[in-house]
Amino acid sequence: MTATPTSASEPLDVVVVGEALIDIVESSDGQIEYPGGSPANVAYGLGRLDVKAGLLTAIGRDERGDAIAAHLQGAGVVLLPGSKSQGKTATATARIAADGSAEYTFEIDWALAPLALPYAPRILHTGSIATFLEPGASVVRSLLEQAQGGCMITYDPNIRVDLLGSHHEALSRFEELVPLTDVVKMSAHDARWLYPGKEFEDTANHLLALGTGLAVVTQGSSGSLMATRHIQLTVPAIPSNVADTIGAGDSYMSALIMGLLLRGSDGLAPTVLERIGTTASMAASITVGRPGANPPTHRELLAGMAR
């Protein structure tokens, strides 16, 4: 069944800002192209979870850009005005190793025209290349500054080392954005690269001291650390037979955002964090069990949680 897109003029629960591209996946079975890019994957995952979501991005008016637009539309995601602004749609070539892990090389230009969001969604999410690569990164930061205080802001740095320049420059950019956010989610790889030698608990505490309200560090099969200024807890991972890890972190992020939308009046109490973390872990587990960035539908996620 094809989802019905929300009109761009209707209020959206979540607006995602960031890159959309084509993943060219190379493995022993040959080469396949998938729509991808971390922010686009998060938006798509939200749509699959029946969340009203829109994506502000930069793609080309070409065959690959059309494929991305159709992919998003199939999940009911609104491609926001101004997104078809690039001369050529970006690509990321992923080479899949025997253990299912992926290594990437990118061909991307990232630019957004300066603009204002037409309204404040309940959650504004950004991350990955879009927050580091100029000239678009400055526009993304401006959008976060505009939105701060008007909605919840979530951020996943999703480090891509080959595109970041020096460690010092990347860390500075990251730490300039953290105070604008309410939630920062990072992988163990992100945490180790940004803060080498630090324990994950210390990294989470550092992010909280910078000003975010919830720090999440995903650790694959070791589970997820979830920390606020008052509590730290580890949510176990949910085992899966791994096809590949493409999109797993983005699927986790989508389900995390959905959990934040649905949390009710209990704030970030331990039981709430545990429930949100378990749901996000289930989404990631389903995703790694099948090839490509293929996150669960809401029905699949509920079925997994009921097992």
Summary of the structure (lengths in Angstrom):
residues: 307
radius of gyration: 17.6
end to end distance: 24.2
largest distance: 49.3
contacts: 1084
relative contact order: 0.14
helix: 39%
strand: 22%
